[in-house]
Amino acid sequence: MKALEKVHREEWGRLLALLFARFRRLDLVEDALAEAFARAAARWPTDGMPDNPAAWLYRSAQRTVLDGLRHEDVALRKLPLLAAEVLRPDATGGHTEVGSDDSRYADERLPMIFMATHPALAPEIQAALALRFVMGLPTSRIARLFLVGEATMAARITRGKKKISGSGIPLAIPAAAALPDRLENAARTVYLAFTSAYVPGEGADLLRTAEAGEAVGLAGMLHALLPHTPLLRCLKALLMLQHARRGARISDGALVLLPDQDRSRWHHGEIAEALGLLMDQPPASGYTEELRLQALIAGAHCSAPRAEATDWPSIAGLYGRLEELTVSPVVRLNRAVAVAEADGPAVGLELLEGLDARLPGSHRLAGVRAELLRRCGRTTEAAGHYQLALDLCKNAAERRHLQRRVDDLTLPR
């Protein structure tokens, strides 16, 4: 049911925050909210969607939580003691208590991000908790993002929930004095949420552009807290530039590579706004510089009126600086593609040397190597690497693309 999927995407984080603000029991409220959505999936197709779906879900989940508390022999007269108000910083740097219906409070998901990324929580669980609480991602997807087993990730999330409930970590936007030190973890989480939506899933699962749009909105809310902060300006610009191409990324159920995208379908107003955020942003350090360089690369792609007008030498240079900063094998892979466009496929191939050990089992590495070998005229080797990429790839849309490349090289004409 598409309408319910939309409600889940837009309301999960808000409803979970409101329920947690009242009951302070993550174990109960998360299960109760999931049960409420399951009830909606069973009833709404026949009964029709209620006028206020979020209110229906909230009431349903609230009843389930109350039932759970009764079963734990928690007397109803003690329930008010469990209540906790959502907090947001006031102008003096302290916190202002606001109720769930307070019009001054824009979105309950923002305090949820800061709660999930609180420094009292282990670093390896902060982003995972935020993805679970704010975006409602299933544990299986979060586990794939972090390259761990589902059972391992489920255990981490459970430990994190117990820590939040047991340590009194507030559902709050930090006070003004503490906010700058908390921004990087929040920004990393929002970026991870965005990229997870653009990573093709297994099977026929393509891109989740609406989910990515929610992450762009979160980046915008973070930016609104401190609009002159370089970190948040670069984060918002990067996500907007990447998301502005959403209308051209898929055609007839297939992924469309950047050079083949119809640029008239890009959202050029969003591109202009994002480029404006990058103006006069000098080189920085750390994660801010990482986001700035990525945004400049995305901006260079979005500024080219045609694929053949892309400034590949500049992009290759930006990737070189990004690799120096991050020492990431994925950045090296992307740099190899850019260098191949700027200086020729043979030079790009040289940059792939040594990446097999750093990116074991990567179908994208095999696919890039195959493409560069093909451009060098080494078609037999290229066919073998396309087949390797095909064997490693799990996404149906990507597999169709790779199969076409294999067929182009191996089928008689």
N, C-alpha and C positions, 0 to 999 in steps of 0.2 A: 504494500500500500504506500504509494509515493507520498501522499499527504502526511502519513504518520512518520515516514523517514525524515521529512522536512521538519516536523515538529521535534523529533528526537535531536536532529542536528542543531536546531535553534534554541531549544529549551532545556536540554539535559543539564548543562552546566548551571543554568540559573535555578532550576528546580532543586538540584542537588544542594546548591549553596543555601537556598531558603530552608530546606529540610534540616540540613546540618546546623544552620544558625539556630533553629528551634530546639533540636533534640541532642546535638553534640554526640551523636552515635553514628559514625560513618558506616560501621558494619550493618546496622539496621537500615539506615536511610538509603544506602546504595542498593541493597537488595530490594527494598520496598519500591523504590523508583523503577527498577528493572521489572518488577512484578506488575506495576501499574501500566507500563508500556506493553507488557504481554497481554494484560486484560484489554487494553485499547485495540491491540492487533486482532483480538478475537471478537470484540463487540462492534467496533466502529464500522467495519464493512457492511454489517446488517442493520445496525441501529442508526448509522449516520454519525458523522463527526460532530461533537458538541460545538456550540457557539464559541466557547472559550476552552480550547483543548488543554492549555496549560493549567487552568484552574481545575479541570476534571482530573488531570493526572496528579496534581498536587493533593487534592482531596483523597484520591484513591491511595496514593502512597502514604499519606498521613494516617489513614485508617489502619494500614498494614503495620506501620511503626507502632501505633498505639496498641494494637493487638499483640505485637511482639513484646512490648513493655509489660503488658498485663501477664503474659505467659511467664515473664521473668519475675512475677510477683512484685512489680513496682506499682505502688498504689497511685491511683489517678490524682490524689490530692498532692502528690510530690512532683507531678509533671512540671509545674511552673519552675521548679528548681533546676530543671534541665535546660531551660530556655537560655539562649545567648543571642545578643543582638549583633548584626553585621556592623562592622566599623569602617569608617573612612576618615582620612586625615582632615582636620579643620585648618583654618588659616593660621592658627598659632603654632602648628606643628604637633598638636596632640591628636586625639581621635574624637570623632563625633559619632555617637550612637544613632543609628537610623533603623527604622523598622522596614520590613519587606515591602511596604506600600509607600515608602517615602519617595516623593517625586524627585528629590535631590540626588537619589542614587540611581545611576544610569544602568549598571549592569553588574549583577552579582558574580559574574565569572571572573572579574578582575581581582577581587579579594581572594577568590578560590585559587588563582594562579600563585599569588603571593603566599598563601597558606601552604600550598603543595611544594613550593620551592623555598620554604623556610630553612635557614642555615642549621637548625637543630636536626634536620633530616639528613640522612646519608646522601651524598651527591648522586650516587648511581640510581637513587629512587625518586629524586625530585621531579625530573621531567616525566618519568613514567606515571607518577601520581597525577600530575597536571593533565596529561593526555587522557587518563582514565576519568578524572573528575570533571574537567572542563569540557573536553571534546566528546567524552563518552565512548572512546575507542575500546574495542574488545581487547582482552588480555592477549589473545593470540596475535593480533596485529602489533601491539606494543612489543611483544616478545620478538617478533621478526625484525622490528626496527633496531632493537638492541642486540640482535644476534644471540639470543639466549633461548632456552626451552620455555615453553608455556608454563610448565609447573614451577620453574625457577622464578619467572616473572610474577606469577600469582603469589608465590611466597613473599617476594619483595614487597608487593603492593599490600599484602596483609600486614607485614611488619610496619610499613609506613602508616597505615590507617591506625594501628594500635599506638604508634608513637604520637600521632596527632591527638588522638583521644586521651591518651594518658598523660601527655605533657602540657596540655592546655595551649597548644599552638593556636593563635587567634585567627579567625576568619576576618582578615583585615588588610587594608592597604597600609603599608608602613607609614609611620610619621615622617614628616618632611626631612628631618635630620638623618633618618636611617634609609630613606628611599633610594638615594643614589647607589648605595652599596648593594641593594637588592635587585637592581635593574638587570644586571647581566644574566642572572639565572632565569629571570622572567622572560627576557628577550630570547634566550636560547630555547626555552620551552615553546614559545610562540612560533619560532622559526622551525622547530622540529615538527610541530603540529601542521604547519603549512607544507613542509616537504613530504610528510607522510601521506598527504592527500594527493600528491603528484607522483608518488612511487606506484607504478602499476602493481596491483595485487596478483594473487595467484588465480589461475583459471581465466575466466572471461572478464574479470574485474578491471575496468579501465580507470581513467582518472576521475577523482572525486572533486570536481571543481567547486561545487557548493560548499563542501567541507573546507576547502582551501579558502573560500571567501570568508568563512567564519574566522579563520586565523588572521586574514587580512584585517578584519574588523577589530580583533583583539590587539593587533599591532597599532591600529589607529587609536584605540583607547589608551594604550600605554603612552603613545606619543602625546596624547592630549594632557596627560599628567604633567609632563615636563617637555613642552614642545621644542625647546631650544637645545635639548640634549643630543649631541652627535650620534650616540648609540641608537637612540630611538628614531631619529631622522633617517639614518641609514637602513635600519630594519624596515621601517615603513616603505621607504623608497624601493628596496630590494623586492619585497613581497608584492608591491603594486606592479613593478615592472614585469615580474614573472607571471603574475596573474592576469595582466593586461592581454596576454596572448591566448587566453582560455578558449575563445571562440574559434580559433584556428587549429587547435591541437588535435582534434579528432574529426575525421570525415568518413562517413559510411561505416562507422563502427571500428575504424582503424586509426592507429596513431599516425600523426603527420609530423615528420621531422621538420626542424626549424627552417632549413633552406626551402622547403616545399610549401610552407604555410602561406595562406592567402592573407597578406598584410592589411588588406582592406577590412578584415574582420577583427583586427586588433583594436583594443580600446584606446584610441590615441589621446583622449582627454586624460585618462589615468596615467598614460606615459608622460604627458607633459607635466602633470602634477608631481609625479615621482622625480623627474629630472630636476624640477624646481627645488625639491628637498635636498638634492645632491649639490646644488650650486654653492660655491664658497665653502665646501666641506674640506678642510685641509687633511693631509695624512695624519692618522692617529696612531694608536697602539692597541695591541691585544685584540679582543673580539670586535671592538668598534672598527678597527682597520680591516679585519676580515670581512665584515659586512659591507664596508665602504667599497672594497675592491670587487666583491661579488656584485654589488649594485652598479658599479661602473662598467663591469663586463656586460651585465644585463642591459644597461643603458646603451652601450655601443651596439648591441644587437638590435634593440628597439629603435634606434635612431637611423638605421640604414633603410632607405626607401625600397631597396631591392636586395635580395640575397647576395648578388654579385657585387654590391656596393659596400658590403660589410668590411670594416677596418680591421682585418685579421692581424696585421702586425701589432696594432695597439692592444688587441685582445690577448694575443700571445704574451706580450709584455706584462699585462696585468696578471695573467695566470702565473707568470714567472715570479712576480712579487708575492702573489698569494701562496705559491708553493714554498717560498722561503719562509713565510710567516707560519704556515700550518704544518709543513712537512707531510702533507696528506697524499697518499697514493691515488686517491680519487681526483685530487687537483692535478696531479701529474698526468693522469689519463686525459683529463679535459685539456690540459696544456698541450699534450701531444696532438690532439685534434686541431687545436688552433694553430700550432706550429706547422702542421701538415698543410693547412690552408694558406699560410703565409709564405712558407719556404719550401714546400714540396713534401710528398708522402714519405720519401726516404728519410728525411730529417725527423718527421713525426715518429716513424718506426723506431729510430734510435732511442727516443725517449721512453718507449715501452719496455726497454730492456730492464730486467730485474723486478718488474711489477707482478709477475706471476706469483712470486713468493709472498708479496704484500697484499695481493688481492686473489687469494686462492678461490677457485670455483666461480669466478666472476664471468658471467656471460657477456657483460658489456666490454670487458677487456678483450675477450676473444672476438667479439664483433668489430671493435675498432681495429684490431690487428688485421682481421680479414679484409676490412674495407681499404686499409692503407696498402696491404699486399696487392689487392685487386688494382688499385690505382698505379702501382709500380709495375703492373703487367705480370705479376707472379700468380697467375690464376689458379694453378693446381694447389699451391699452398693456401691461397685465399679460400678456396672451396672447403678445405679441411678445417680451417678455423671457423668458417661460417657454420659448419656442421657441429663443431665443438660448442659454439655459442648456442646453437639450437638445442643441443643435448642438455645444456646447463640451465636454459631459460624455462621458467615455469608459467610466465604470463602468456595467455593465448594471443593477445594482440601483437606483442613483440615477436612471438614465435611465427606468426603469419608473415611479418616483415622479413624475418631471417630466412624463412623458407623461400620467399620470393628471390632473395639474393642468391641462395643456393641454386635454385632452379635456373636463374639467369646465367650462372656459370657452368652448369652441368648438363642441362637439357639440350639436345640437338636443336638447331635452328633451321 
